[in-house]
Amino acid sequence: MAQLLLVEDDKTIGKVLTEGLHTHGHEVTWRRFGRAALSEAAQRNFDLGLVDLGLPDLDGVEVCRQLRATQPGCVIVILTARDTEIDAVVGLDAGADDYLTKPFRYLELLARIRAHLRRGPVAAASAEPHVVGGLVVNPAARTCTFAEHPISLRGREFDLLARLAAQPDVAITRETLIAEVWDENWFGSTKTLDVHIAMLRRKLAAATANHRAHPSSVPQISTLRGYGYRLDSPDPLR
């Protein structure tokens, strides 16, 4: 029985989700205020948290940030009515693992919860680090460096970059990335993939700027519309 923390101020939604998730075998602790939820998380461990961004006392992003600091192993899924990519990026940057936009289908939420609870970090396919230009991704040690400086990546960010770096210059479909990095039975929207790609691009760009790397050492993530993504090796002629 998984221990879930639901942070949702809407009484109707909170009641429906609590009863529904309990029916599917989960133990649910429901709190309507961010501070009350964080107080609960300080006293006991949770497997997964569902956090609404629009809370009355504390912004959901701050709840995610503090919950991640308190419980590093807890999966955090944002429930948000803010249907813009930047809000999702901010939430994921604060420590969330995934997000769903309201109104969402209950079956999609249930499938996401199941996927996250059964899916740990992607196993290292090879003990050998992946080297793409100045980027080095080591699946065995779960470390990532650029120009010999560490890049801080969260779990799914690392798994996604490692999958792309394992086959540089090879186009990989969205379906393959979702199945191998998240779950083969993923249900519903795959926008979370796009948001994680956006975050990886930001972090690679920041690493490039911080260390004044030469363009010939910088790999790029290319979007292949209608297909997927590709990690391009740097062009030595640049």
Residue frames as a rotation matrix with the C-alpha (Angstrom) as fourth column:
MET 1
0.579 0.815 0.000 0.00
0.815 -0.579 0.000 0.00
0.000 0.000 -1.000 0.00
ALA 2
-0.364 -0.734 0.574 1.58
0.725 -0.610 -0.320 3.25
0.585 0.300 0.754 -1.15
GLN 3
0.009 0.277 -0.961 1.55
0.826 -0.544 -0.149 6.30
-0.564 -0.792 -0.234 1.13
LEU 4
-0.236 0.000 0.972 0.27
0.806 -0.559 0.195 9.33
0.543 0.829 0.132 -0.79
LEU 5
-0.462 0.095 -0.882 0.16
0.548 -0.751 -0.368 12.98
-0.698 -0.653 0.294 0.27
LEU 6
-0.066 0.547 0.835 -2.57
0.924 -0.283 0.258 15.00
0.378 0.788 -0.486 -1.45
VAL 7
-0.606 -0.141 -0.783 -2.27
0.477 -0.852 -0.215 18.80
-0.637 -0.503 0.584 -1.21
GLU 8
-0.675 0.517 0.526 -5.48
0.495 -0.212 0.843 20.21
0.547 0.829 -0.112 -2.67
ASP 9
-0.960 0.262 -0.099 -7.62
-0.093 -0.630 -0.771 23.06
-0.264 -0.731 0.630 -1.32
ASP 10
-0.404 0.860 -0.312 -10.73
-0.796 -0.162 0.584 22.28
0.451 0.484 0.749 -3.39
LYS 11
-0.347 0.306 0.887 -13.03
-0.745 0.485 -0.459 20.23
-0.570 -0.819 0.059 -1.16
THR 12
0.708 0.704 -0.053 -14.80
-0.573 0.529 -0.626 18.42
-0.413 0.474 0.778 -4.00
ILE 13
0.484 -0.610 -0.627 -11.62
-0.550 0.345 -0.761 17.44
0.680 0.713 -0.169 -5.84
GLY 14
-0.483 -0.736 0.475 -9.89
-0.820 0.190 -0.540 16.48
0.307 -0.650 -0.695 -2.61
LYS 15
-0.038 0.567 0.823 -12.72
-0.723 0.553 -0.414 14.25
-0.690 -0.611 0.389 -1.49
VAL 16
0.862 0.399 -0.312 -13.10
-0.495 0.532 -0.687 12.55
-0.108 0.747 0.656 -4.87
LEU 17
0.233 -0.862 -0.451 -9.38
-0.582 0.248 -0.774 11.87
0.779 0.443 -0.444 -5.20
THR 18
-0.499 -0.413 0.762 -8.99
-0.866 0.252 -0.431 10.67
-0.014 -0.875 -0.483 -1.63
GLU 19
0.262 0.701 0.664 -11.86
-0.603 0.656 -0.454 8.21
-0.753 -0.281 0.595 -1.94
GLY 20
0.879 0.097 -0.467 -10.87
-0.463 0.408 -0.786 7.06
0.114 0.908 0.404 -5.43
LEU 21
0.006 -0.972 -0.236 -7.21
-0.678 0.170 -0.715 6.49
0.735 0.164 -0.658 -4.62
HIS 22
-0.407 -0.059 0.912 -8.13
-0.843 0.409 -0.349 4.72
-0.352 -0.911 -0.216 -1.40
THR 23
0.657 0.727 0.199 -10.36
-0.547 0.642 -0.537 2.39
-0.519 0.244 0.819 -3.42
HIS 24
0.788 -0.422 -0.448 -7.35
-0.280 0.403 -0.872 1.53
0.548 0.812 0.199 -5.58
GLY 25
0.700 -0.425 -0.574 -5.31
0.612 0.772 0.175 0.46
0.368 -0.473 0.800 -2.59
HIS 26
-0.307 -0.842 0.444 -3.47
0.400 -0.537 -0.743 3.65
0.864 -0.051 0.501 -1.63
GLU 27
0.144 0.260 -0.955 -3.29
0.973 -0.214 0.088 5.26
-0.181 -0.942 -0.283 1.79
VAL 28
-0.088 -0.080 0.993 -4.06
0.605 -0.796 -0.010 8.95
0.791 0.600 0.118 1.28
THR 29
-0.203 -0.001 -0.979 -3.32
0.844 -0.507 -0.174 11.85
-0.496 -0.862 0.104 3.61
TRP 30
0.076 0.347 0.935 -5.24
0.807 -0.571 0.147 14.91
0.585 0.744 -0.324 2.35
ARG 31
-0.238 -0.167 -0.957 -4.32
0.730 -0.680 -0.063 18.42
-0.641 -0.714 0.283 3.41
ARG 32
0.616 0.616 0.492 -5.93
0.788 -0.467 -0.401 21.61
-0.018 0.635 -0.773 2.06
PHE 33
0.944 -0.327 -0.038 -3.11
-0.322 -0.941 0.102 23.96
-0.069 -0.084 -0.994 3.01
GLY 34
0.516 -0.815 -0.266 0.56
-0.138 0.227 -0.964 23.91
0.846 0.534 0.005 2.04
ARG 35
-0.258 -0.660 0.706 1.93
-0.817 -0.241 -0.524 24.48
0.516 -0.712 -0.477 5.52
ALA 36
0.381 0.475 0.793 -0.21
-0.817 0.575 0.048 21.70
-0.434 -0.666 0.607 6.97
ALA 37
0.970 -0.051 -0.236 1.03
-0.105 0.790 -0.605 19.34
0.217 0.612 0.761 4.26
LEU 38
0.148 -0.989 0.029 4.67
-0.304 -0.073 -0.950 20.23
0.941 0.131 -0.311 4.95
SER 39
-0.119 -0.106 0.987 4.10
-0.992 -0.032 -0.123 19.72
0.045 -0.994 -0.101 8.67
GLU 40
0.802 0.473 0.366 2.73
-0.473 0.876 -0.095 16.25
-0.365 -0.096 0.926 7.89
ALA 41
0.806 -0.526 -0.273 5.72
0.006 0.467 -0.884 15.49
0.592 0.711 0.379 5.66
ALA 42
-0.051 -0.845 0.532 8.09
-0.735 -0.329 -0.593 16.45
0.676 -0.421 -0.604 8.47
GLN 43
-0.008 0.154 0.988 6.63
-0.937 0.343 -0.061 13.70
-0.349 -0.927 0.141 10.62
ARG 44
0.263 0.147 0.954 6.28
0.017 0.987 -0.157 10.77
-0.965 0.057 0.257 8.22
ASN 45
-0.757 -0.630 -0.172 7.51
-0.216 -0.006 0.976 9.53
-0.617 0.776 -0.132 4.85
PHE 46
0.450 0.889 -0.089 5.44
-0.342 0.080 -0.936 9.46
-0.825 0.452 0.340 1.68
ASP 47
-0.149 -0.440 0.886 5.93
0.639 0.641 0.426 7.53
-0.755 0.629 0.186 -1.54
LEU 48
-0.572 0.044 0.819 4.24
0.746 -0.388 0.541 10.13
0.342 0.920 0.189 -3.73
GLY 49
-0.455 0.420 -0.785 2.82
0.388 -0.700 -0.599 13.63
-0.802 -0.577 0.155 -3.35
LEU 50
-0.135 0.510 0.850 0.08
0.932 -0.225 0.283 15.25
0.335 0.831 -0.445 -5.46
VAL 51
-0.443 -0.179 -0.879 0.45
0.627 -0.762 -0.160 19.01
-0.641 -0.622 0.450 -5.13
ASP 52
0.551 0.656 0.517 -1.94
0.832 -0.476 -0.283 21.66
0.060 0.586 -0.808 -6.43
LEU 53
-0.490 -0.801 0.343 -0.07
0.774 -0.581 -0.252 24.83
0.402 0.142 0.905 -7.43
GLY 54
-0.358 0.419 0.834 -2.93
-0.123 -0.907 0.403 27.17
0.926 0.042 0.376 -6.48
LEU 55
-0.158 0.242 -0.957 -3.01
0.885 0.464 -0.029 26.87
0.437 -0.852 -0.288 -2.70
PRO 56
0.694 0.604 0.392 -4.50
0.403 -0.777 0.483 29.57
0.596 -0.177 -0.783 -0.42
ASP 57
0.953 -0.271 -0.134 -1.63
0.016 -0.398 0.917 29.91
-0.302 -0.877 -0.375 2.06
LEU 58
0.012 -1.000 -0.004 1.56
-0.310 -0.008 0.951 28.91
-0.951 -0.011 -0.310 0.27
ASP 59
0.289 0.076 -0.954 2.40
-0.954 -0.065 -0.294 28.71
-0.084 0.995 0.054 -3.43
GLY 60
0.948 0.182 0.260 2.49
-0.172 0.983 -0.064 25.11
-0.267 0.016 0.964 -4.64
VAL 61
0.583 -0.807 -0.093 5.92
-0.034 0.091 -0.995 25.65
0.812 0.583 0.026 -6.15
GLU 62
-0.160 -0.627 0.762 7.30
-0.840 -0.319 -0.439 26.46
0.519 -0.711 -0.476 -2.69
VAL 63
0.556 0.408 0.724 5.54
-0.721 0.670 0.176 23.38
-0.413 -0.620 0.667 -1.30
CYS 64
0.956 -0.242 -0.167 7.30
0.076 0.751 -0.655 21.28
0.284 0.614 0.737 -3.95
ARG 65
0.196 -0.951 0.241 10.65
-0.339 -0.296 -0.893 22.85
0.920 0.093 -0.380 -3.11
GLN 66
-0.152 -0.236 0.960 10.31
-0.982 -0.076 -0.174 22.21
0.114 -0.969 -0.221 0.62
LEU 67
0.767 0.480 0.426 8.82
-0.519 0.855 -0.030 18.75
-0.379 -0.198 0.904 0.17
ARG 68
0.773 -0.554 -0.309 11.73
0.012 0.500 -0.866 17.78
0.634 0.666 0.393 -2.08
ALA 69
-0.147 -0.863 0.483 14.21
-0.609 -0.306 -0.732 19.01
0.779 -0.401 -0.481 0.53
THR 70
0.027 0.256 0.966 12.40
-0.974 0.225 -0.032 17.12
-0.225 -0.940 0.255 3.30
GLN 71
0.352 0.206 0.913 11.82
-0.125 0.977 -0.172 13.90
-0.928 -0.053 0.370 1.37
PRO 72
-0.350 -0.606 -0.714 14.27
-0.773 -0.244 0.586 13.41
-0.530 0.757 -0.383 -1.53
GLY 73
-0.965 -0.108 0.238 12.85
0.006 0.902 0.433 10.00
-0.261 0.419 -0.870 -2.38
CYS 74
-0.144 0.989 0.022 9.23
0.324 0.068 -0.943 11.09
-0.935 -0.129 -0.331 -2.68
VAL 75
-0.663 0.063 0.746 7.78
0.741 -0.087 0.666 11.33
0.107 0.994 0.011 -6.20
ILE 76
-0.429 0.502 -0.751 6.07
0.178 -0.768 -0.615 14.70
-0.886 -0.397 0.240 -6.66
VAL 77
-0.537 0.373 0.757 3.33
0.831 0.075 0.552 15.25
0.149 0.925 -0.350 -9.24
ILE 78
-0.900 0.204 -0.385 1.96
-0.091 -0.952 -0.293 18.75
-0.426 -0.228 0.875 -9.78
LEU 79
-0.152 0.908 0.392 -1.76
0.979 0.191 -0.064 19.28
-0.133 0.374 -0.918 -10.34
THR 80
-0.676 -0.257 -0.690 -2.17
0.264 -0.959 0.098 22.64
-0.688 -0.116 0.717 -12.03
ALA 81
0.495 0.840 0.225 -4.70
0.651 -0.187 -0.736 24.78
-0.576 0.510 -0.639 -13.85
ARG 82
0.354 -0.483 -0.801 -1.81
-0.480 -0.829 0.288 26.89
-0.803 0.283 -0.525 -15.20
ASP 83
0.687 0.052 0.725 -1.65
0.440 0.764 -0.472 25.52
-0.579 0.643 0.502 -18.72
THR 84
0.834 -0.513 -0.202 1.67
-0.506 -0.565 -0.652 27.00
0.220 0.646 -0.731 -19.83
GLU 85
0.580 -0.668 -0.466 5.05
0.396 0.731 -0.556 25.35
0.712 0.137 0.688 -20.26
ILE 86
-0.265 -0.748 0.608 6.84
-0.237 -0.561 -0.793 27.92
0.935 -0.354 -0.029 -18.13
ASP 87
0.293 0.431 0.854 4.68
-0.933 -0.066 0.353 27.03
0.209 -0.900 0.383 -15.10
ALA 88
0.987 0.046 -0.156 5.49
-0.031 0.995 0.098 23.36
0.160 -0.092 0.983 -15.59
VAL 89
0.233 -0.972 -0.007 9.21
0.319 0.084 -0.944 24.16
0.918 0.218 0.330 -15.93
VAL 90
-0.192 -0.265 0.945 9.15
-0.694 -0.644 -0.322 26.24
0.694 -0.717 -0.060 -12.74
GLY 91
0.654 0.537 0.533 7.37
-0.756 0.459 0.466 23.44
0.005 -0.708 0.706 -10.88
LEU 92
0.895 -0.366 -0.255 9.73
0.291 0.912 -0.287 20.75
0.338 0.183 0.923 -12.12
ASP 93
0.006 -0.926 0.379 12.71
0.051 -0.378 -0.925 22.98
0.999 0.025 0.045 -11.39
ALA 94
0.018 0.086 0.996 11.43
-0.902 -0.427 0.053 23.26
0.430 -0.900 0.070 -7.81
GLY 95
-0.692 -0.435 0.576 11.58
-0.669 0.688 -0.283 19.50
-0.273 -0.581 -0.767 -7.40
ALA 96
0.362 0.888 0.282 8.48
-0.617 0.455 -0.642 17.99
-0.699 0.058 0.713 -9.02
ASP 97
-0.590 -0.549 0.593 8.82
-0.002 0.735 0.678 14.89
-0.808 0.398 -0.435 -11.20
ASP 98
-0.735 0.458 0.500 5.73
0.651 0.271 0.709 15.28
0.189 0.847 -0.497 -13.36
TYR 99
-0.785 0.535 -0.312 2.61
-0.289 -0.763 -0.579 17.38
-0.547 -0.364 0.754 -13.82
LEU 100
-0.501 0.739 0.450 -1.01
0.866 0.427 0.262 17.08
0.001 0.521 -0.854 -14.88
THR 101
-0.974 0.187 0.131 -3.10
-0.164 -0.971 0.171 19.98
0.159 0.145 0.977 -16.15
LYS 102
-0.517 0.856 -0.019 -6.61
0.399 0.221 -0.890 20.43
-0.757 -0.467 -0.456 -14.76
PRO 103
0.457 0.572 0.681 -9.12
-0.791 0.611 0.018 19.23
-0.406 -0.546 0.733 -15.71
PHE 104
-0.616 -0.687 -0.384 -7.49
-0.778 0.608 0.160 15.82
0.124 0.397 -0.909 -16.02
ARG 105
0.349 0.693 -0.631 -8.97
-0.535 0.700 0.473 12.37
0.769 0.172 0.615 -16.46
TYR 106
0.546 -0.088 0.833 -8.93
-0.798 0.248 0.549 10.28
-0.255 -0.965 0.065 -13.30
LEU 107
0.939 -0.176 0.296 -7.74
0.228 0.962 -0.151 7.20
-0.258 0.209 0.943 -15.20
GLU 108
0.532 -0.793 0.296 -4.76
0.153 -0.253 -0.955 9.18
0.833 0.554 -0.013 -16.50
LEU 109
0.248 -0.408 0.879 -3.87
-0.873 -0.487 0.020 10.29
0.420 -0.772 -0.477 -12.98
LEU 110
0.747 0.105 0.656 -4.18
-0.478 0.771 0.421 6.73
-0.462 -0.628 0.626 -11.70
ALA 111
0.889 -0.429 0.159 -1.97
0.428 0.658 -0.620 5.39
0.161 0.619 0.768 -14.50
ARG 112
0.355 -0.785 0.507 0.66
-0.266 -0.605 -0.751 8.07
0.896 0.132 -0.424 -13.87
ILE 113
0.395 -0.164 0.904 0.73
-0.918 -0.053 0.392 7.22
-0.017 -0.985 -0.172 -10.17
ARG 114
0.897 -0.036 0.441 1.18
-0.015 0.994 0.111 3.53
-0.443 -0.106 0.890 -10.95
ALA 115
0.745 -0.638 0.196 3.93
0.345 0.117 -0.931 4.30
0.571 0.762 0.307 -13.46
HIS 116
0.244 -0.675 0.696 5.87
-0.588 -0.674 -0.447 6.51
0.771 -0.301 -0.561 -11.06
LEU 117
0.509 0.005 0.861 5.54
-0.829 0.271 0.489 4.12
-0.231 -0.962 0.143 -8.13
ARG 118
0.848 -0.169 0.503 6.83
0.171 0.984 0.044 1.10
-0.502 0.049 0.863 -10.02
ARG 119
0.710 -0.575 0.406 9.49
0.453 -0.067 -0.889 2.96
0.539 0.815 0.213 -11.98
GLY 120
0.606 -0.610 -0.510 12.81
0.406 -0.314 0.858 3.60
-0.683 -0.728 0.057 -10.25
PRO 121
0.196 -0.633 -0.749 15.91
-0.679 -0.639 0.362 5.11
-0.707 0.437 -0.555 -11.84
VAL 122
0.880 0.092 -0.465 16.68
-0.444 0.506 -0.739 3.61
0.167 0.857 0.487 -15.24
ALA 123
0.695 -0.644 0.319 19.26
0.252 0.634 0.731 0.90
-0.673 -0.428 0.603 -14.89
ALA 124
0.101 -0.756 -0.647 22.66
-0.726 -0.501 0.471 1.63
-0.680 0.422 -0.600 -16.39
ALA 125
0.956 0.276 -0.104 22.80
-0.260 0.620 -0.740 -0.10
-0.139 0.734 0.664 -19.77
SER 126
0.511 -0.856 -0.079 26.58
0.458 0.348 -0.818 0.10
0.728 0.382 0.570 -19.81
ALA 127
0.552 -0.406 -0.728 29.31
0.737 -0.171 0.654 0.79
-0.390 -0.898 0.205 -17.30
GLU 128
-0.467 -0.788 0.400 31.04
0.883 -0.395 0.254 2.97
-0.042 0.472 0.880 -19.87
PRO 129
-0.181 0.362 -0.914 30.45
0.221 -0.891 -0.397 6.74
-0.958 -0.274 0.081 -19.74
HIS 130
0.439 0.362 0.822 28.86
0.892 -0.071 -0.446 8.41
-0.103 0.929 -0.354 -22.76
VAL 131
-0.307 -0.632 -0.712 31.10
0.396 -0.765 0.508 11.15
-0.865 -0.126 0.485 -24.15
VAL 132
0.384 0.454 0.804 29.61
0.922 -0.227 -0.312 13.67
0.041 0.861 -0.506 -26.57
GLY 133
0.361 -0.374 0.854 31.95
0.120 -0.890 -0.440 16.60
0.925 0.262 -0.276 -27.16
GLY 134
-0.604 -0.605 0.519 32.63
-0.375 -0.359 -0.855 18.18
0.703 -0.711 -0.010 -23.78
LEU 135
0.236 0.796 0.557 29.68
-0.949 0.067 0.307 16.36
0.207 -0.601 0.772 -22.21
VAL 136
-0.737 -0.429 -0.522 30.31
-0.281 0.897 -0.341 13.20
0.614 -0.104 -0.782 -20.18
VAL 137
0.257 0.868 0.425 27.36
-0.923 0.091 0.374 11.19
0.286 -0.488 0.825 -18.84
ASN 138
-0.783 -0.582 -0.221 28.26
-0.454 0.777 -0.437 8.28
0.426 -0.242 -0.872 -16.56
PRO 139
0.184 0.963 -0.195 25.22
-0.522 0.264 0.811 5.98
0.833 -0.047 0.551 -16.07
ALA 140
0.067 -0.199 -0.978 26.98
0.554 0.822 -0.129 3.73
0.830 -0.533 0.166 -13.55
ALA 141
-0.732 -0.430 -0.529 27.93
0.678 -0.374 -0.633 6.60
0.074 -0.822 0.565 -11.24
ARG 142
0.367 0.916 0.160 24.92
0.920 -0.383 0.086 8.72
0.140 0.116 -0.983 -12.27
THR 143
0.019 -0.419 -0.908 27.11
0.376 -0.838 0.395 11.74
-0.927 -0.349 0.141 -12.80
CYS 144
0.608 0.173 0.775 27.15
0.789 -0.241 -0.565 14.32
0.089 0.955 -0.283 -15.55
THR 145
0.045 -0.641 -0.766 29.90
0.411 -0.687 0.599 16.80
-0.910 -0.342 0.233 -16.35
PHE 146
0.830 0.067 0.554 30.53
0.543 -0.324 -0.775 19.40
0.127 0.944 -0.305 -19.02
ALA 147
0.393 -0.804 0.447 34.05
-0.186 -0.545 -0.817 20.71
0.901 0.238 -0.364 -19.62
GLU 148
-0.418 -0.571 -0.706 34.96
0.429 0.561 -0.708 18.68
0.800 -0.599 0.011 -16.49
HIS 149
-0.875 0.234 0.425 32.50
-0.475 -0.591 -0.652 20.65
0.099 -0.772 0.628 -14.35
PRO 150
-0.811 0.581 0.064 29.49
0.525 0.772 -0.358 18.87
-0.257 -0.257 -0.932 -12.76
ILE 151
-0.649 0.745 0.151 25.96
-0.463 -0.545 0.699 19.53
0.604 0.384 0.698 -13.98
SER 152
-0.836 0.411 0.363 23.24
-0.231 0.335 -0.913 19.02
-0.497 -0.848 -0.185 -11.39
LEU 153
-0.559 0.671 -0.487 20.45
-0.530 0.163 0.832 16.91
0.638 0.723 0.265 -12.87
ARG 154
-0.125 0.614 0.779 17.38
-0.883 0.289 -0.369 15.46
-0.452 -0.735 0.506 -11.21
GLY 155
-0.250 -0.057 0.967 16.43
-0.138 0.990 0.023 11.80
-0.958 -0.127 -0.255 -11.67
ARG 156
0.526 0.552 0.648 14.42
0.530 0.384 -0.757 11.87
-0.666 0.741 -0.091 -14.88
GLU 157
0.815 -0.332 -0.474 16.59
-0.532 -0.753 -0.387 14.61
-0.228 0.568 -0.791 -16.37
PHE 158
-0.210 -0.953 0.218 19.63
-0.777 0.298 0.555 12.39
-0.594 -0.053 -0.803 -15.93
ASP 159
-0.155 0.209 0.965 17.86
0.239 0.956 -0.169 9.32
-0.959 0.204 -0.198 -17.31
LEU 160
0.838 0.539 0.085 16.67
0.241 -0.226 -0.944 11.25
-0.490 0.811 -0.319 -20.36
LEU 161
0.578 -0.693 -0.430 20.07
-0.799 -0.588 -0.127 12.77
-0.165 0.417 -0.894 -21.13
ALA 162
-0.336 -0.711 0.618 21.78
-0.537 0.684 0.495 9.41
-0.774 -0.165 -0.611 -20.61
ARG 163
0.243 0.499 0.832 19.38
0.428 0.714 -0.554 7.78
-0.871 0.490 -0.040 -23.08
LEU 164
0.980 0.106 -0.170 20.06
-0.085 -0.547 -0.833 10.44
-0.181 0.831 -0.526 -25.70
ALA 165
0.325 -0.941 -0.098 23.82
-0.918 -0.339 0.204 10.38
-0.226 0.024 -0.974 -25.07
ALA 166
0.026 -0.270 0.962 23.91
-0.144 0.952 0.271 6.60
-0.989 -0.146 -0.014 -25.45
GLN 167
0.040 0.034 0.999 23.15
0.917 0.397 -0.050 7.09
-0.398 0.917 -0.015 -29.15
PRO 168
-0.115 -0.108 -0.987 24.44
-0.024 -0.993 0.112 10.50
-0.993 0.036 0.112 -30.22
ASP 169
-0.662 -0.107 -0.742 23.41
-0.657 -0.395 0.642 11.67
-0.361 0.913 0.191 -33.69
VAL 170
-0.889 0.448 -0.093 20.64
0.353 0.801 0.484 9.05
0.291 0.397 -0.870 -33.77
ALA 171
-0.471 0.809 0.351 16.98
-0.689 -0.586 0.427 10.10
0.551 -0.040 0.833 -33.91
ILE 172
-0.946 0.200 -0.255 14.97
0.314 0.761 -0.567 8.57
0.081 -0.617 -0.783 -31.07
THR 173
-0.312 0.914 0.258 11.18
0.262 -0.178 0.948 8.53
0.913 0.363 -0.184 -31.13
ARG 174
-0.295 0.345 0.891 9.03
-0.815 -0.577 -0.047 10.11
0.498 -0.740 0.451 -28.46
GLU 175
0.728 0.665 -0.167 7.48
-0.512 0.689 0.513 6.71
0.456 -0.288 0.842 -27.79
THR 176
0.324 -0.702 -0.634 10.88
0.456 0.703 -0.546 5.13
0.829 -0.112 0.548 -27.16
LEU 177
-0.631 -0.599 0.494 11.96
-0.080 -0.582 -0.809 7.89
0.772 -0.550 0.319 -24.78
ILE 178
0.038 0.736 0.675 8.71
-0.917 -0.243 0.316 7.76
0.397 -0.631 0.666 -22.82
ALA 179
0.814 0.337 -0.472 8.82
-0.214 0.931 0.295 3.95
0.539 -0.139 0.830 -22.60
GLU 180
0.249 -0.821 -0.513 12.48
0.584 0.550 -0.597 3.70
0.773 -0.151 0.616 -21.57
VAL 181
-0.728 -0.546 0.414 12.79
0.055 -0.649 -0.759 6.77
0.683 -0.530 0.502 -19.34
TRP 182
-0.411 0.663 0.625 9.30
-0.902 -0.395 -0.175 6.84
0.131 -0.636 0.760 -17.80
ASP 183
-0.384 0.340 0.859 7.20
-0.307 0.830 -0.465 3.71
-0.871 -0.442 -0.214 -18.34
GLU 184
-0.998 -0.049 0.046 6.25
0.022 0.407 0.913 1.42
-0.063 0.912 -0.405 -21.21
ASN 185
-0.328 0.945 -0.002 2.60
0.928 0.323 0.185 1.64
0.175 0.059 -0.983 -20.14
TRP 186
-0.887 -0.060 -0.457 2.55
0.197 -0.945 -0.260 5.45
-0.417 -0.321 0.851 -20.01
PHE 187
-0.130 0.939 0.317 -0.98
0.991 0.134 0.010 6.78
-0.033 0.315 -0.948 -20.36
GLY 188
0.712 0.568 -0.414 -2.10
0.558 -0.815 -0.157 10.18
-0.426 -0.119 -0.897 -21.59
SER 189
0.967 -0.255 0.018 -0.14
-0.204 -0.811 -0.548 13.30
0.155 0.526 -0.836 -22.53
THR 190
0.456 -0.886 -0.089 3.62
0.888 0.459 -0.017 13.12
0.056 -0.072 0.996 -23.18
LYS 191
0.731 -0.138 0.668 4.15
0.031 -0.972 -0.235 16.85
0.682 0.192 -0.706 -22.64
THR 192
0.893 -0.433 0.121 6.28
-0.158 -0.051 0.986 16.02
-0.421 -0.900 -0.114 -19.62
LEU 193
0.345 -0.783 0.518 8.92
0.868 0.476 0.141 14.80
-0.357 0.401 0.844 -22.10
ASP 194
0.343 -0.168 0.924 8.98
0.622 -0.697 -0.358 18.19
0.704 0.697 -0.134 -23.83
VAL 195
0.898 0.028 0.440 9.27
-0.273 -0.748 0.605 20.02
0.345 -0.664 -0.664 -20.53
HIS 196
0.710 -0.685 0.164 12.18
0.210 0.428 0.879 17.83
-0.672 -0.590 0.447 -19.42
ILE 197
0.220 -0.614 0.758 13.89
0.972 0.069 -0.226 18.46
0.086 0.786 0.612 -22.77
ALA 198
0.607 0.069 0.792 13.43
0.180 -0.982 -0.053 22.20
0.774 0.175 -0.608 -22.24
MET 199
0.941 -0.252 0.227 15.02
-0.290 -0.255 0.922 21.93
-0.174 -0.934 -0.313 -18.80
LEU 200
0.462 -0.812 0.357 17.97
0.685 0.582 0.437 19.94
-0.562 0.042 0.826 -20.16
ARG 201
0.299 -0.323 0.898 18.55
0.784 -0.453 -0.424 22.58
0.543 0.831 0.118 -22.82
ARG 202
0.833 0.053 0.550 18.55
-0.199 -0.900 0.388 25.31
0.516 -0.432 -0.740 -20.17
LYS 203
0.831 -0.520 0.197 21.05
-0.098 0.211 0.973 23.45
-0.548 -0.827 0.124 -18.01
LEU 204
0.298 -0.740 0.603 23.36
0.908 0.414 0.060 22.67
-0.294 0.529 0.796 -20.93
ALA 205
0.450 -0.075 0.890 23.18
0.490 -0.812 -0.316 26.28
0.747 0.578 -0.329 -22.07
ALA 206
0.933 -0.083 0.351 23.96
-0.326 -0.607 0.725 27.49
0.153 -0.791 -0.593 -18.55
ALA 207
0.625 -0.745 0.235 26.94
0.363 0.543 0.757 25.12
-0.691 -0.388 0.610 -18.30
THR 208
0.262 -0.496 0.828 28.21
0.945 -0.043 -0.325 26.37
0.196 0.867 0.457 -21.65
ALA 209
0.604 0.042 0.796 27.90
0.099 -0.995 -0.023 30.00
0.791 0.092 -0.605 -20.60
ASN 210
0.967 -0.181 0.180 29.36
-0.212 -0.178 0.961 29.48
-0.141 -0.967 -0.211 -17.13
HIS 211
0.390 -0.860 0.328 32.48
0.307 0.457 0.835 27.76
-0.868 -0.225 0.442 -18.43
ARG 212
0.357 -0.221 -0.908 32.84
-0.679 -0.729 -0.090 29.75
-0.642 0.648 -0.410 -21.66
ALA 213
0.010 -0.321 0.947 33.01
0.267 0.913 0.307 26.59
-0.964 0.250 0.095 -23.69
HIS 214
-0.749 -0.310 -0.586 34.04
-0.492 -0.333 0.804 26.68
-0.445 0.890 0.097 -27.31
PRO 215
0.210 0.931 -0.300 31.15
-0.921 0.084 -0.381 25.86
-0.329 0.356 0.874 -29.69
SER 216
-0.053 -0.298 -0.953 33.09
-0.728 0.665 -0.168 22.88
0.684 0.685 -0.252 -31.03
SER 217
-0.935 -0.309 -0.172 32.65
-0.106 0.709 -0.697 21.11
0.337 -0.634 -0.696 -27.67
VAL 218
-0.648 0.735 0.200 28.93
-0.553 -0.273 -0.788 21.79
-0.524 -0.621 0.583 -27.17
PRO 219
-0.874 0.435 0.217 26.34
0.484 0.739 0.468 19.11
0.043 0.514 -0.857 -28.06
GLN 220
-0.723 0.689 -0.049 22.82
-0.689 -0.725 -0.007 20.22
-0.040 0.028 0.999 -29.00
ILE 221
-0.598 0.642 0.480 19.42
0.360 0.750 -0.555 18.57
-0.716 -0.159 -0.680 -28.51
SER 222
-0.917 0.262 -0.301 17.49
-0.392 -0.457 0.798 18.76
0.072 0.850 0.522 -31.77
THR 223
-0.211 0.929 0.304 13.71
-0.310 0.231 -0.922 18.51
-0.927 -0.289 0.239 -32.04
LEU 224
-0.999 -0.004 -0.037 12.44
-0.036 0.385 0.922 16.30
0.010 0.923 -0.384 -34.83
ARG 225
-0.482 0.876 0.017 8.85
-0.799 -0.431 -0.420 17.41
-0.360 -0.216 0.907 -35.29
GLY 226
0.482 0.794 -0.371 6.40
-0.866 0.497 -0.062 14.56
0.135 0.351 0.927 -35.42
TYR 227
0.373 -0.415 -0.830 9.11
-0.071 0.879 -0.471 12.07
0.925 0.235 0.299 -34.47
GLY 228
0.758 -0.157 -0.633 11.23
0.645 0.332 0.688 12.76
0.102 -0.930 0.353 -31.39
TYR 229
0.855 -0.516 -0.053 14.64
-0.462 -0.804 0.374 14.10
-0.236 -0.295 -0.926 -30.39
ARG 230
0.683 -0.729 -0.049 18.34
0.570 0.574 -0.588 13.68
0.457 0.373 0.808 -31.18
LEU 231
0.721 -0.577 -0.383 21.50
0.046 -0.512 0.858 14.64
-0.691 -0.636 -0.343 -29.29
ASP 232
0.917 -0.355 0.180 23.82
0.164 -0.074 -0.984 16.10
0.363 0.932 -0.010 -31.92
SER 233
0.271 -0.917 -0.294 27.57
0.907 0.140 0.398 15.85
-0.323 -0.374 0.869 -31.53
PRO 234
0.493 -0.130 -0.860 29.32
-0.050 -0.991 0.121 19.21
-0.868 -0.017 -0.496 -31.74
ASP 235
0.933 -0.165 0.319 30.64
0.330 0.045 -0.943 20.30
0.142 0.985 0.096 -35.12
PRO 236
0.283 -0.904 -0.321 34.47
0.762 0.008 0.648 20.42
-0.583 -0.427 0.691 -34.95
LEU 237
-0.329 -0.410 0.851 34.50
0.895 -0.424 0.141 22.95
0.303 0.807 0.506 -37.81
ARG 238
0.707 0.647 0.285 32.62
0.518 -0.748 0.416 25.61
0.482 -0.146 -0.864 -35.81
